[in-house]
């Protein structure tokens, strides 16, 4: 009888301990859930939700600037420019661009477009084509013609989500120098191996709900950003913000009317890194 009594007590003790462990696990899960409750949700390339984070907001001059990393990812997206060739010469004043796009669908809405609260193209995913760091042109098909002035030019192309956010990996962009026609600027001194910053967004005019959150996005070549290394200095309406991650940023609090964005690629000492496009300034307009 004593043995049976002891066995019963032992079993009871095990059950109580198990219940306690279960309560501890539930408590830990609740704590983790609370700790990550402010994380936004995104999707991977298969459309599956995953946790993404919002950077710590920087506030100055009535503006709030913060990064985000919850966008659907396209790790296998690939962009190749077949025409014009690198360092090639194009006759006339119109350039025929021929791209090959793999693992990425142009003219299709990005799966998580509805979860982003900033401007989105109804025409879908596209290519940003940037000549000499001037405002990009958006292209929804892999083949198109574009008028370019005679001379030598730097052309950056990269894949863009439907909400204009760039795909930021090596296979998703192309950078090359081309010569168009005869005359114009020549002997362009551009180091393709140098560190470069290209401006992408914001761009043009914003209306209505699109004015609430305006995306700031740029493209880097041959460099990365880090708290102890290179950074991008963004000056918005005279207010300076230091960006140490290559991510898209959202800007809130912009006033109606004209707004000025200035971007600079700087080193750890705050000096602008030499390069023809590493300082750029643009104006956008917000309307009710």
Secondary structure, 3 states (H helix, E strand, C coil): CHHHHHHHHHHHHHHHHHHHHHHHHHHHHHHHHHHCCCCEEEECCCCCEEEECECCCEEECCEEEEEECCCCCCCCCEEEEEECCCCCEECCCEEEEEEEEECCCCCCCCCCHHHCCCCCCCCCCEEEEEECCCCCEEECCCEEEEECCCEEEEEEEEEECCCCCECCCHHHEEEEEEEECCCCECCCCCCCCCCEEEEEECCCEEEHHHHCEEEEEEEEECCCCCCCCCEEEEEECCEEEEECCCCEEEEECCCCEEEEEEEEEECCCCCECCCCCCEEEEEEEEEC
